[in-house]
Amino acid sequence: MIVHTLIYRFPPEADEDKVRSFFDGLHEITVESGLVSAFGWRPHVRFPIDDHAKGMTATHIAQFSCQDGATLRKFSEKPAVHEFIAKWRAELNYEAAYANHEEMLPSGSGKANTMFHTEHTVTVEAPADVVFAVLADIEGYANLFPPTRESTLLEESKTHQIARLVVDVSGQVQSWVTRRDIDRERRVIAYRQLENAPMIEFMGGEWRALPLDEGRTQLVITHDFAARPTEAVPSREKATELLRAAVDRNSDADLDAVRKESERRAQAVGSPA
């Protein structure tokens, strides 16, 4: 098996929806070719040192697998692939690098893990600034989200937060540390677990408060995640099944909680004294 790893750097002004459309199109063209056995992508996990790094620091990474080098070459020579690249390079003006390599296995595992991406959304009858204020108040999460028992802020600046969360997950109390990078201008909070909860190999994503008009907001939460087996759930497939179900269930509940609190605050501000 040959893995083709792609490193992308999109310019800061690149439209986020267009970037997502790019990866959706890349996924489609790889899978429909019949030559690619697996495809996945995710955002770069950013650290403060990235501001001073030499060379190109990625904004996103993608990988797909082919049976062998000949199959990868056949895919890369398809006219549709060249047309796709030319179209999106002109539209997004991105930089890219790649490497072909043998499949690498995680330490202690007999098989490679799979990264999943989900996106859930809801329309909120409140201004985007109100919704973002609810999202940014991580110390209030214990009151906002019923499963969250504690939310302790460990570190904070204007552009990031690090907090420990204690959460009831399906009847089991679990704790993890999360980092949140805050873009107040775009009203986006990118999060990732620094200290993972059990059964989680990786967990990250974004909260987005996208204004529809002065009084309505499209609230979006995305997850990029991979499961790992535990003593209680030794099967990776079962762990993945449980984690995917939990992400879907919790995303809907979290969106609804943020929606209700945002609308409550908006109504309170608009009510006569």
GULUMKE-27950 format. One line per field, with one value per residue (C-alpha): chain; residue in one letter; x, y, z. Coordinates in Angstrom, 2 decimals, m for minus. Layout:
miti = A ...;
romi = A ...;
xx = X ...;
yy = Y ...;
zz = Z ...;
END
This chain:
miti = A A A A A A A A A A A A A A A A A A A A A A A A A A A A A A A A A A A A A A A A A A A A A A A A A A A A A A A A A A A A A A A A A A A A A A A A A A A A A A A A A A A A A A A A A A A A A A A A A A A A A A A A A A A A A A A A A A A A A A A A A A A A A A A A A A A A A A A A A A A A A A A A A A A A A A A A A A A A A A A A A A A A A A A A A A A A A A A A A A A A A A A A A A A A A A A A A A A A A A A A A A A A A A A A A A A A A A A A A A A A A A A A A A A A A A A A A A A A A A A A A A A A A A A A A A A A A A A A A A A A A A A A A A A A A A A A A;
romi = M I V H T L I Y R F P P E A D E D K V R S F F D G L H E I T V E S G L V S A F G W R P H V R F P I D D H A K G M T A T H I A Q F S C Q D G A T L R K F S E K P A V H E F I A K W R A E L N Y E A A Y A N H E E M L P S G S G K A N T M F H T E H T V T V E A P A D V V F A V L A D I E G Y A N L F P P T R E S T L L E E S K T H Q I A R L V V D V S G Q V Q S W V T R R D I D R E R R V I A Y R Q L E N A P M I E F M G G E W R A L P L D E G R T Q L V I T H D F A A R P T E A V P S R E K A T E L L R A A V D R N S D A D L D A V R K E S E R R A Q A V G S P A;
xx = 0.00 1.30 0.12 0.10 0.39 m0.45 0.52 m1.50 m1.07 m4.08 m3.67 m5.26 m7.87 m9.04 m12.79 m13.44 m16.39 m14.30 m11.54 m14.10 m15.48 m11.94 m11.56 m15.05 m14.10 m10.76 m12.56 m15.01 m12.39 m10.24 m13.04 m14.84 m11.61 m11.79 m8.02 m7.97 m8.83 m9.05 m9.11 m9.05 m8.13 m7.96 m6.74 m3.21 m2.98 m1.55 0.93 2.28 5.76 4.28 4.50 8.30 8.79 11.12 9.81 6.19 3.76 0.66 m2.92 m4.34 m3.20 m4.77 m3.92 m5.12 m3.98 m3.42 m2.64 0.82 2.98 1.63 m1.94 m0.96 0.77 m2.30 m4.48 m2.10 m2.01 m5.78 m6.82 m9.59 m7.01 m4.96 m8.09 m9.14 m5.72 m5.58 m9.08 m8.51 m4.97 m6.33 m9.24 m7.54 m3.87 m2.64 0.80 1.23 3.83 3.52 5.28 4.65 5.44 4.63 1.74 2.81 1.17 0.52 2.76 1.35 m1.36 m1.74 m3.60 m3.83 m6.49 m9.13 m9.91 m13.54 m15.01 m18.53 m20.38 m23.60 m25.45 m28.49 m30.00 m30.09 m32.49 m29.81 m26.98 m23.64 m21.87 m24.29 m23.80 m20.02 m20.07 m21.83 m19.25 m16.29 m17.46 m15.88 m16.12 m19.89 m20.01 m20.93 m24.17 m24.64 m24.16 m25.84 m23.22 m20.38 m19.75 m16.70 m14.88 m11.66 m9.72 m5.99 m4.57 m6.01 m5.04 m6.99 m6.44 m6.51 m7.83 m6.67 m9.18 m9.87 m13.34 m14.99 m17.90 m20.44 m20.07 m22.83 m22.80 m19.01 m17.22 m14.29 m11.77 m9.61 m7.69 m8.71 m7.01 m9.16 m7.72 m10.06 m10.57 m12.88 m12.96 m14.24 m16.16 m14.47 m13.11 m10.80 m10.45 m8.46 m7.86 m4.33 m4.95 m7.34 m10.33 m10.45 m11.32 m10.11 m6.98 m7.58 m10.34 m10.48 m12.73 m14.32 m17.22 m18.37 m20.90 m21.74 m24.05 m27.02 m28.35 m28.41 m30.57 m29.86 m26.79 m25.80 m24.12 m21.80 m19.75 m17.28 m15.39 m12.26 m11.69 m10.27 m11.09 m8.79 m9.61 m9.65 m9.74 m13.51 m13.88 m10.96 m12.28 m11.25 m14.31 m16.63 m14.83 m15.25 m18.94 m19.53 m17.52 m19.26 m22.66 m21.60 m20.34 m23.65 m25.72 m23.67 m23.37 m27.14 m27.50 m24.68 m26.03 m29.46 m28.03 m26.06 m29.09 m31.39 m28.93 m28.12 m31.79 m32.47 m29.72 m30.88 m34.46 m33.30 m31.36 m34.33 m36.91 m38.10 m36.89;
yy = 0.00 3.46 6.53 9.91 12.70 16.26 19.37 22.49 26.12 28.29 32.09 33.81 35.46 32.15 31.67 28.86 27.50 27.37 25.48 22.95 22.69 22.03 19.06 17.82 17.88 16.20 13.46 12.98 12.81 10.32 7.98 8.02 7.16 3.58 3.75 5.13 2.92 5.58 9.37 11.77 15.36 17.64 21.10 21.65 21.62 25.05 25.95 29.41 28.48 28.29 32.10 31.84 28.61 28.58 27.19 26.46 25.67 23.89 24.98 21.56 18.03 15.28 11.64 8.94 5.39 3.35 m0.32 0.33 2.92 2.06 2.68 6.02 7.05 6.08 8.24 11.22 11.15 11.34 14.51 15.18 15.39 17.97 19.98 19.89 21.14 23.92 25.14 25.31 26.70 29.61 30.12 29.68 30.41 27.74 26.22 22.47 19.77 16.01 12.78 9.17 6.57 3.15 2.95 3.85 2.17 3.83 2.59 m0.48 m0.97 m3.67 m1.47 2.13 4.34 6.29 9.97 11.06 14.50 15.60 18.89 19.83 23.12 25.03 28.46 30.74 33.68 35.91 38.16 36.48 38.52 37.21 33.62 34.01 35.42 32.25 30.07 32.00 31.72 28.34 28.77 28.87 25.50 23.65 25.66 25.60 21.90 19.49 16.69 19.12 19.00 21.26 23.64 25.04 27.67 26.87 29.47 32.34 35.15 37.21 34.50 31.21 29.28 26.07 24.42 21.16 19.73 17.12 15.57 12.81 10.66 8.05 7.61 7.67 10.75 11.61 14.44 16.00 19.17 21.22 24.08 26.66 29.13 32.11 34.21 36.97 38.78 35.69 34.41 31.01 28.89 26.04 23.41 20.24 17.90 18.18 15.43 12.96 11.32 7.50 5.93 9.03 9.00 12.55 15.10 18.59 20.84 24.28 26.30 28.88 31.69 32.83 35.88 35.42 38.92 41.33 39.07 35.52 33.29 29.99 28.08 25.28 22.73 20.45 17.44 15.73 12.60 9.11 6.41 4.06 0.83 0.67 m2.11 m1.76 m1.55 m3.56 m3.46 m0.40 m0.87 m0.85 2.13 4.01 3.11 4.36 7.54 8.44 7.94 10.07 12.88 12.97 12.86 15.43 17.81 18.11 18.61 21.18 23.18 23.26 24.42 27.26 28.21 28.46 30.48 32.83 33.46 34.01 36.65 38.32 38.52 39.90 42.68 43.48 43.51 46.92 47.96;
zz = 0.00 m0.99 0.93 m0.81 1.79 0.71 2.65 1.82 2.75 1.92 2.17 5.21 3.01 1.53 1.92 4.40 2.45 m0.71 1.11 2.31 m1.23 m2.44 m0.09 m0.90 m4.57 m3.88 m1.96 m4.83 m7.56 m5.63 m4.59 m7.95 m9.77 m8.46 m7.93 m4.39 m1.42 1.32 1.63 4.56 5.44 8.45 9.50 10.73 14.54 15.23 17.98 18.95 17.70 14.18 14.02 14.03 12.10 9.13 5.87 4.98 7.77 6.55 7.11 6.09 5.35 3.23 2.58 0.27 m0.36 m3.51 m3.88 m5.34 m7.11 m10.55 m9.39 m7.84 m11.07 m13.10 m10.87 m10.95 m14.76 m15.22 m17.12 m14.61 m11.83 m13.72 m14.50 m10.85 m9.67 m12.27 m11.40 m7.65 m7.80 m9.82 m7.43 m4.05 m4.88 m2.48 m1.97 m1.81 m1.23 m1.17 m0.23 m1.21 1.43 2.77 5.18 8.71 11.68 15.03 17.83 19.54 16.92 14.35 11.87 10.80 12.32 10.42 10.83 10.59 9.91 10.86 10.64 12.46 12.24 13.48 12.83 15.88 16.21 17.74 16.47 15.76 18.47 21.08 19.93 19.92 23.45 24.63 22.85 24.25 27.88 28.56 32.33 31.89 30.13 33.32 33.38 29.61 28.84 31.30 30.90 31.83 35.57 35.74 33.41 34.84 32.90 33.11 30.72 28.70 26.34 23.81 21.21 23.14 26.13 27.78 30.11 31.89 31.40 33.58 31.69 32.22 29.11 28.94 32.71 33.09 34.43 32.17 32.18 29.48 28.66 25.63 23.82 22.01 19.50 19.26 16.13 17.32 13.99 12.13 15.19 15.00 17.86 16.84 19.56 20.12 23.03 24.43 26.95 25.39 26.96 26.97 23.62 21.72 19.58 18.32 18.74 17.28 15.28 15.19 16.49 13.93 14.42 10.89 10.59 8.28 8.97 11.93 14.06 12.86 12.99 11.42 14.25 13.13 15.03 13.26 14.61 13.30 15.34 15.54 18.09 19.95 21.78 25.57 28.12 28.30 24.49 23.02 19.44 17.40 15.18 18.21 19.73 16.44 16.30 19.85 19.34 16.08 17.72 20.71 18.45 16.55 19.72 21.64 18.69 18.38 22.14 22.32 19.38 20.96 24.30 22.68 20.58 23.59 25.68 22.79 22.05 25.75 25.92 22.71 23.98 27.33 25.60 23.36 26.16 27.42 30.86;
END
